[in-house]
Amino acid sequence: MLHPTIIWYFLIPEELEYIISTLYKLRKAPEKLGECDCQRIIQVTTKDAPYELINRIVTEVRKHDKNILILVVTDNPRPKQVKDPNTIYLIVPPEYSKGKHKSRALNYALEWKLQHFQPEKTYTLFLDEENIPTKELLVYFKQFSGKISVGPAYYLRGKGLLPWLMDGIRIVGDYNFRMYAIHGLPVWHGENSIIRLDIEKEIGWESCLAEDLIFAIKVYEKYGRIYSWHDYPIWTVSPFTLSDLFKQRRRWVLGVLQALKKIKSKKYKLFLGYKIVCWALGLPSVLIIPLPFIFGWHECAILAPFGLVWFLHNRLAAQQRATKIHNFWDIPPAFACSA
């Protein structure tokens, strides 16, 4: 007889992968550093460039670097803009039609950068409006001399406790990404990504809700193992409400489904298909834990604690790492403002 607990068996490869990748956090990621006379750009791609969030980023960056260029790319800017001599607002004109969604702004910014800078000597650190780069990341960014480097995001508690707890699994996902990137394999991680401009020029940005996923796969198909990982995080905050959280997750799922239609490789389709099913089964796999004990499915009961213990262990381990500076329950002042 098939029980609902069959999904635990389906998830075993995924869970083993996470356990192995968690062990990889003990291994130092190789750093590709060097001296070069390169242009460094912090690019914040945002829909409407809310003043509070952009000002938060600029303020934090200027504490550590007064001169680095901050490029704010937006479709619909608010009237109030941050006044900073090295911050440029790049407004995507309504008639610009190369791409949809976020890729439209990314492509417009790409064309602008190509007009002003040398592709082989220009690096962009990509951020979202709710991100804040750490001092360590900024130091690394100014010395990076590779082609692509991706790093983690640490989630600090916003207004909603439950969305913050649910976002814990994303930090574990970064360990998974880390394992792949150390070996040069592609990582679809839009924020905290450093990309050399000539690579961005060659690949471009697809019209897709998961444009970072398409970009990563295309880079790997064209250049092979050029990805690298850095351990220097950005601070970010979870969605404030469960409604916002589910809207975010829905957008991700739709993005991956769009990407599956665009990807030609069967092995990528199979891998991504399995990943998205595992992601969808994450919550049900925890909710059905009481069933073996209620209905006496003793052969299944031994697996029941596995997923829960695995989740809690990694949630706490990741959060402990993410809160070396801040108290576990505190919100840093930079995150106190409302989005």
Contacts in CASP RR format, 6 or more apart in sequence:
PFRMAT RR
TARGET T0000
AUTHOR 0000-0000-0000
METHOD contacts of the structure
MODEL  1
MLHPTIIWYFLIPEELEYIISTLYKLRKAPEKLGECDCQRIIQVTTKDAP
YELINRIVTEVRKHDKNILILVVTDNPRPKQVKDPNTIYLIVPPEYSKGK
HKSRALNYALEWKLQHFQPEKTYTLFLDEENIPTKELLVYFKQFSGKISV
GPAYYLRGKGLLPWLMDGIRIVGDYNFRMYAIHGLPVWHGENSIIRLDIE
KEIGWESCLAEDLIFAIKVYEKYGRIYSWHDYPIWTVSPFTLSDLFKQRR
RWVLGVLQALKKIKSKKYKLFLGYKIVCWALGLPSVLIIPLPFIFGWHEC
AILAPFGLVWFLHNRLAAQQRATKIHNFWDIPPAFACSA
3 291 0 8 1.000
3 292 0 8 1.000
3 295 0 8 1.000
3 297 0 8 1.000
3 300 0 8 1.000
4 284 0 8 1.000
4 288 0 8 1.000
4 291 0 8 1.000
5 288 0 8 1.000
5 291 0 8 1.000
5 292 0 8 1.000
5 297 0 8 1.000
5 300 0 8 1.000
5 303 0 8 1.000
5 304 0 8 1.000
7 281 0 8 1.000
7 284 0 8 1.000
7 285 0 8 1.000
7 288 0 8 1.000
8 285 0 8 1.000
8 300 0 8 1.000
8 303 0 8 1.000
8 304 0 8 1.000
8 306 0 8 1.000
8 307 0 8 1.000
9 303 0 8 1.000
10 277 0 8 1.000
10 278 0 8 1.000
10 281 0 8 1.000
11 278 0 8 1.000
11 281 0 8 1.000
11 282 0 8 1.000
11 285 0 8 1.000
11 307 0 8 1.000
13 274 0 8 1.000
14 274 0 8 1.000
14 275 0 8 1.000
14 278 0 8 1.000
15 306 0 8 1.000
15 307 0 8 1.000
15 310 0 8 1.000
17 176 0 8 1.000
18 172 0 8 1.000
18 173 0 8 1.000
18 175 0 8 1.000
18 176 0 8 1.000
18 310 0 8 1.000
18 314 0 8 1.000
19 310 0 8 1.000
20 179 0 8 1.000
21 172 0 8 1.000
21 173 0 8 1.000
21 175 0 8 1.000
21 176 0 8 1.000
21 178 0 8 1.000
21 179 0 8 1.000
22 172 0 8 1.000
22 175 0 8 1.000
22 314 0 8 1.000
22 317 0 8 1.000
24 175 0 8 1.000
24 178 0 8 1.000
24 179 0 8 1.000
24 182 0 8 1.000
25 175 0 8 1.000
25 178 0 8 1.000
25 321 0 8 1.000
27 182 0 8 1.000
28 231 0 8 1.000
29 178 0 8 1.000
29 181 0 8 1.000
29 182 0 8 1.000
29 228 0 8 1.000
29 229 0 8 1.000
29 230 0 8 1.000
29 231 0 8 1.000
30 182 0 8 1.000
30 228 0 8 1.000
31 140 0 8 1.000
31 228 0 8 1.000
31 230 0 8 1.000
32 144 0 8 1.000
32 145 0 8 1.000
32 146 0 8 1.000
32 149 0 8 1.000
32 228 0 8 1.000
33 140 0 8 1.000
33 143 0 8 1.000
33 144 0 8 1.000
33 145 0 8 1.000
34 143 0 8 1.000
34 144 0 8 1.000
34 145 0 8 1.000
35 143 0 8 1.000
35 145 0 8 1.000
36 121 0 8 1.000
36 145 0 8 1.000
37 121 0 8 1.000
38 121 0 8 1.000
38 122 0 8 1.000
38 123 0 8 1.000
38 145 0 8 1.000
39 69 0 8 1.000
39 117 0 8 1.000
39 118 0 8 1.000
39 121 0 8 1.000
39 122 0 8 1.000
39 123 0 8 1.000
40 68 0 8 1.000
40 69 0 8 1.000
40 122 0 8 1.000
40 123 0 8 1.000
40 125 0 8 1.000
40 141 0 8 1.000
40 142 0 8 1.000
41 68 0 8 1.000
41 69 0 8 1.000
41 70 0 8 1.000
41 71 0 8 1.000
41 113 0 8 1.000
41 117 0 8 1.000
41 122 0 8 1.000
41 123 0 8 1.000
41 124 0 8 1.000
41 125 0 8 1.000
42 57 0 8 1.000
42 61 0 8 1.000
42 68 0 8 1.000
42 69 0 8 1.000
42 70 0 8 1.000
42 71 0 8 1.000
42 124 0 8 1.000
42 125 0 8 1.000
42 127 0 8 1.000
42 133 0 8 1.000
42 141 0 8 1.000
43 71 0 8 1.000
43 73 0 8 1.000
43 109 0 8 1.000
43 124 0 8 1.000
43 125 0 8 1.000
43 126 0 8 1.000
43 127 0 8 1.000
44 54 0 8 1.000
44 57 0 8 1.000
44 70 0 8 1.000
44 71 0 8 1.000
44 72 0 8 1.000
44 73 0 8 1.000
44 127 0 8 1.000
44 128 0 8 1.000
44 129 0 8 1.000
44 131 0 8 1.000
45 73 0 8 1.000
45 74 0 8 1.000
45 102 0 8 1.000
45 105 0 8 1.000
45 106 0 8 1.000
45 109 0 8 1.000
45 126 0 8 1.000
45 127 0 8 1.000
45 128 0 8 1.000
46 53 0 8 1.000
46 54 0 8 1.000
46 72 0 8 1.000
46 73 0 8 1.000
46 74 0 8 1.000
46 128 0 8 1.000
46 129 0 8 1.000
47 74 0 8 1.000
47 75 0 8 1.000
47 76 0 8 1.000
48 74 0 8 1.000
48 75 0 8 1.000
48 76 0 8 1.000
48 77 0 8 1.000
48 78 0 8 1.000
49 72 0 8 1.000
49 74 0 8 1.000
49 77 0 8 1.000
49 78 0 8 1.000
49 81 0 8 1.000
49 89 0 8 1.000
49 129 0 8 1.000
50 78 0 8 1.000
50 129 0 8 1.000
50 339 0 8 1.000
51 78 0 8 1.000
51 80 0 8 1.000
51 81 0 8 1.000
51 82 0 8 1.000
52 337 0 8 1.000
52 338 0 8 1.000
52 339 0 8 1.000
53 129 0 8 1.000
53 130 0 8 1.000
53 337 0 8 1.000
53 339 0 8 1.000
54 72 0 8 1.000
54 81 0 8 1.000
54 82 0 8 1.000
54 129 0 8 1.000
55 82 0 8 1.000
56 132 0 8 1.000
56 334 0 8 1.000
56 337 0 8 1.000
57 70 0 8 1.000
57 127 0 8 1.000
57 129 0 8 1.000
57 131 0 8 1.000
57 132 0 8 1.000
57 133 0 8 1.000
58 70 0 8 1.000
58 82 0 8 1.000
58 84 0 8 1.000
58 87 0 8 1.000
59 334 0 8 1.000
60 132 0 8 1.000
60 133 0 8 1.000
60 334 0 8 1.000
61 68 0 8 1.000
61 70 0 8 1.000
61 133 0 8 1.000
61 138 0 8 1.000
62 84 0 8 1.000
63 135 0 8 1.000
64 135 0 8 1.000
64 138 0 8 1.000
64 139 0 8 1.000
65 138 0 8 1.000
65 142 0 8 1.000
66 86 0 8 1.000
67 86 0 8 1.000
68 86 0 8 1.000
68 138 0 8 1.000
68 142 0 8 1.000
69 86 0 8 1.000
69 87 0 8 1.000
69 88 0 8 1.000
70 84 0 8 1.000
70 86 0 8 1.000
70 87 0 8 1.000
70 88 0 8 1.000
71 87 0 8 1.000
71 88 0 8 1.000
71 90 0 8 1.000
71 109 0 8 1.000
71 113 0 8 1.000
71 124 0 8 1.000
72 82 0 8 1.000
72 87 0 8 1.000
72 88 0 8 1.000
72 89 0 8 1.000
72 90 0 8 1.000
73 90 0 8 1.000
73 92 0 8 1.000
73 105 0 8 1.000
73 106 0 8 1.000
73 108 0 8 1.000
73 109 0 8 1.000
74 89 0 8 1.000
74 90 0 8 1.000
74 91 0 8 1.000
74 92 0 8 1.000
74 105 0 8 1.000
75 91 0 8 1.000
75 92 0 8 1.000
75 104 0 8 1.000
75 105 0 8 1.000
77 89 0 8 1.000
77 91 0 8 1.000
81 89 0 8 1.000
90 108 0 8 1.000
90 109 0 8 1.000
90 112 0 8 1.000
92 104 0 8 1.000
92 105 0 8 1.000
92 108 0 8 1.000
93 108 0 8 1.000
96 104 0 8 1.000
96 108 0 8 1.000
97 104 0 8 1.000
98 104 0 8 1.000
98 107 0 8 1.000
98 108 0 8 1.000
98 111 0 8 1.000
99 107 0 8 1.000
99 205 0 8 1.000
99 206 0 8 1.000
99 207 0 8 1.000
100 207 0 8 1.000
101 207 0 8 1.000
101 208 0 8 1.000
101 209 0 8 1.000
101 211 0 8 1.000
102 205 0 8 1.000
102 209 0 8 1.000
102 211 0 8 1.000
103 205 0 8 1.000
103 206 0 8 1.000
103 207 0 8 1.000
103 208 0 8 1.000
103 211 0 8 1.000
104 207 0 8 1.000
106 204 0 8 1.000
106 205 0 8 1.000
106 211 0 8 1.000
107 204 0 8 1.000
107 205 0 8 1.000
110 197 0 8 1.000
110 200 0 8 1.000
110 201 0 8 1.000
110 204 0 8 1.000
110 205 0 8 1.000
113 122 0 8 1.000
113 124 0 8 1.000
113 197 0 8 1.000
113 200 0 8 1.000
114 197 0 8 1.000
114 201 0 8 1.000
117 197 0 8 1.000
118 197 0 8 1.000
119 196 0 8 1.000
119 197 0 8 1.000
119 198 0 8 1.000
119 201 0 8 1.000
120 196 0 8 1.000
120 197 0 8 1.000
120 198 0 8 1.000
122 196 0 8 1.000
122 197 0 8 1.000
123 141 0 8 1.000
123 144 0 8 1.000
123 194 0 8 1.000
123 195 0 8 1.000
123 196 0 8 1.000
123 197 0 8 1.000
124 194 0 8 1.000
124 195 0 8 1.000
124 197 0 8 1.000
124 200 0 8 1.000
125 133 0 8 1.000
125 137 0 8 1.000
125 141 0 8 1.000
125 192 0 8 1.000
125 193 0 8 1.000
125 194 0 8 1.000
126 190 0 8 1.000
126 191 0 8 1.000
126 192 0 8 1.000
126 193 0 8 1.000
126 194 0 8 1.000
126 195 0 8 1.000
127 133 0 8 1.000
127 191 0 8 1.000
127 192 0 8 1.000
127 234 0 8 1.000
128 190 0 8 1.000
128 191 0 8 1.000
128 236 0 8 1.000
129 339 0 8 1.000
130 236 0 8 1.000
130 237 0 8 1.000
130 339 0 8 1.000
131 153 0 8 1.000
131 191 0 8 1.000
131 192 0 8 1.000
131 234 0 8 1.000
131 235 0 8 1.000
131 236 0 8 1.000
132 234 0 8 1.000
132 235 0 8 1.000
132 236 0 8 1.000
132 334 0 8 1.000
132 335 0 8 1.000
133 141 0 8 1.000
133 192 0 8 1.000
133 234 0 8 1.000
134 232 0 8 1.000
134 233 0 8 1.000
134 234 0 8 1.000
134 235 0 8 1.000
136 232 0 8 1.000
136 233 0 8 1.000
137 192 0 8 1.000
137 230 0 8 1.000
137 232 0 8 1.000
137 233 0 8 1.000
137 234 0 8 1.000
139 232 0 8 1.000
140 230 0 8 1.000
140 232 0 8 1.000
141 194 0 8 1.000
144 194 0 8 1.000
144 230 0 8 1.000
146 196 0 8 1.000
146 228 0 8 1.000
147 195 0 8 1.000
147 196 0 8 1.000
147 199 0 8 1.000
147 223 0 8 1.000
147 226 0 8 1.000
147 228 0 8 1.000
148 193 0 8 1.000
148 194 0 8 1.000
148 195 0 8 1.000
148 196 0 8 1.000
148 199 0 8 1.000
148 219 0 8 1.000
148 226 0 8 1.000
148 227 0 8 1.000
148 228 0 8 1.000
149 193 0 8 1.000
149 194 0 8 1.000
149 227 0 8 1.000
149 228 0 8 1.000
149 229 0 8 1.000
149 230 0 8 1.000
150 177 0 8 1.000
150 181 0 8 1.000
150 187 0 8 1.000
150 189 0 8 1.000
150 190 0 8 1.000
150 192 0 8 1.000
150 193 0 8 1.000
150 194 0 8 1.000
150 227 0 8 1.000
150 228 0 8 1.000
150 229 0 8 1.000
150 230 0 8 1.000
151 174 0 8 1.000
151 177 0 8 1.000
151 178 0 8 1.000
151 181 0 8 1.000
151 189 0 8 1.000
151 192 0 8 1.000
151 193 0 8 1.000
151 229 0 8 1.000
151 230 0 8 1.000
151 231 0 8 1.000
151 232 0 8 1.000
151 233 0 8 1.000
151 234 0 8 1.000
152 171 0 8 1.000
152 174 0 8 1.000
152 178 0 8 1.000
152 192 0 8 1.000
152 231 0 8 1.000
152 233 0 8 1.000
152 234 0 8 1.000
153 170 0 8 1.000
153 171 0 8 1.000
153 174 0 8 1.000
153 191 0 8 1.000
153 192 0 8 1.000
153 233 0 8 1.000
153 234 0 8 1.000
153 235 0 8 1.000
153 236 0 8 1.000
154 171 0 8 1.000
154 233 0 8 1.000
154 234 0 8 1.000
154 235 0 8 1.000
154 236 0 8 1.000
154 321 0 8 1.000
154 322 0 8 1.000
155 164 0 8 1.000
155 167 0 8 1.000
155 168 0 8 1.000
155 170 0 8 1.000
155 171 0 8 1.000
155 236 0 8 1.000
155 237 0 8 1.000
155 238 0 8 1.000
155 322 0 8 1.000
156 164 0 8 1.000
156 235 0 8 1.000
156 236 0 8 1.000
156 237 0 8 1.000
156 322 0 8 1.000
156 323 0 8 1.000
156 326 0 8 1.000
156 331 0 8 1.000
156 332 0 8 1.000
156 335 0 8 1.000
157 164 0 8 1.000
157 237 0 8 1.000
157 238 0 8 1.000
157 329 0 8 1.000
157 330 0 8 1.000
157 331 0 8 1.000
158 164 0 8 1.000
158 237 0 8 1.000
158 238 0 8 1.000
158 240 0 8 1.000
158 331 0 8 1.000
158 335 0 8 1.000
159 240 0 8 1.000
159 241 0 8 1.000
159 338 0 8 1.000
160 238 0 8 1.000
160 240 0 8 1.000
160 241 0 8 1.000
162 242 0 8 1.000
163 238 0 8 1.000
163 239 0 8 1.000
163 240 0 8 1.000
163 241 0 8 1.000
163 242 0 8 1.000
163 244 0 8 1.000
163 245 0 8 1.000
164 238 0 8 1.000
165 315 0 8 1.000
166 238 0 8 1.000
166 245 0 8 1.000
167 238 0 8 1.000
167 239 0 8 1.000
167 245 0 8 1.000
168 314 0 8 1.000
168 315 0 8 1.000
168 318 0 8 1.000
168 319 0 8 1.000
169 311 0 8 1.000
169 314 0 8 1.000
169 315 0 8 1.000
171 314 0 8 1.000
171 315 0 8 1.000
171 318 0 8 1.000
171 319 0 8 1.000
171 321 0 8 1.000
171 322 0 8 1.000
172 314 0 8 1.000
172 315 0 8 1.000
172 318 0 8 1.000
174 189 0 8 1.000
174 318 0 8 1.000
175 314 0 8 1.000
175 318 0 8 1.000
177 187 0 8 1.000
177 189 0 8 1.000
177 229 0 8 1.000
178 229 0 8 1.000
178 231 0 8 1.000
180 186 0 8 1.000
180 187 0 8 1.000
180 227 0 8 1.000
181 187 0 8 1.000
181 227 0 8 1.000
181 228 0 8 1.000
181 229 0 8 1.000
182 228 0 8 1.000
182 229 0 8 1.000
183 225 0 8 1.000
184 224 0 8 1.000
184 225 0 8 1.000
184 226 0 8 1.000
184 227 0 8 1.000
184 228 0 8 1.000
185 220 0 8 1.000
185 225 0 8 1.000
185 227 0 8 1.000
186 216 0 8 1.000
186 217 0 8 1.000
186 219 0 8 1.000
186 220 0 8 1.000
186 227 0 8 1.000
187 216 0 8 1.000
187 227 0 8 1.000
187 229 0 8 1.000
188 210 0 8 1.000
188 212 0 8 1.000
188 213 0 8 1.000
188 215 0 8 1.000
188 216 0 8 1.000
188 217 0 8 1.000
189 212 0 8 1.000
189 216 0 8 1.000
190 212 0 8 1.000
191 234 0 8 1.000
191 236 0 8 1.000
192 233 0 8 1.000
192 234 0 8 1.000
193 212 0 8 1.000
194 230 0 8 1.000
199 219 0 8 1.000
199 223 0 8 1.000
199 226 0 8 1.000
202 222 0 8 1.000
203 215 0 8 1.000
203 218 0 8 1.000
203 219 0 8 1.000
203 222 0 8 1.000
204 215 0 8 1.000
204 218 0 8 1.000
205 211 0 8 1.000
205 215 0 8 1.000
206 214 0 8 1.000
206 215 0 8 1.000
206 218 0 8 1.000
206 262 0 8 1.000
208 214 0 8 1.000
208 255 0 8 1.000
208 258 0 8 1.000
208 259 0 8 1.000
208 262 0 8 1.000
209 251 0 8 1.000
209 252 0 8 1.000
209 254 0 8 1.000
209 255 0 8 1.000
209 258 0 8 1.000
210 252 0 8 1.000
210 255 0 8 1.000
210 256 0 8 1.000
210 258 0 8 1.000
210 259 0 8 1.000
213 255 0 8 1.000
213 256 0 8 1.000
213 259 0 8 1.000
213 272 0 8 1.000
214 259 0 8 1.000
214 262 0 8 1.000
214 263 0 8 1.000
216 227 0 8 1.000
217 259 0 8 1.000
217 263 0 8 1.000
217 265 0 8 1.000
217 268 0 8 1.000
219 226 0 8 1.000
219 227 0 8 1.000
220 227 0 8 1.000
221 265 0 8 1.000
233 322 0 8 1.000
235 332 0 8 1.000
235 334 0 8 1.000
235 335 0 8 1.000
237 335 0 8 1.000
237 339 0 8 1.000
238 245 0 8 1.000
239 245 0 8 1.000
239 247 0 8 1.000
239 248 0 8 1.000
240 339 0 8 1.000
253 276 0 8 1.000
253 279 0 8 1.000
253 280 0 8 1.000
256 272 0 8 1.000
256 273 0 8 1.000
256 275 0 8 1.000
256 276 0 8 1.000
257 276 0 8 1.000
259 272 0 8 1.000
260 269 0 8 1.000
260 272 0 8 1.000
260 273 0 8 1.000
263 269 0 8 1.000
263 272 0 8 1.000
285 307 0 8 1.000
286 307 0 8 1.000
286 308 0 8 1.000
286 311 0 8 1.000
289 304 0 8 1.000
289 305 0 8 1.000
289 308 0 8 1.000
291 297 0 8 1.000
291 300 0 8 1.000
292 298 0 8 1.000
292 300 0 8 1.000
292 301 0 8 1.000
292 304 0 8 1.000
293 301 0 8 1.000
293 304 0 8 1.000
319 328 0 8 1.000
325 332 0 8 1.000
326 332 0 8 1.000
END
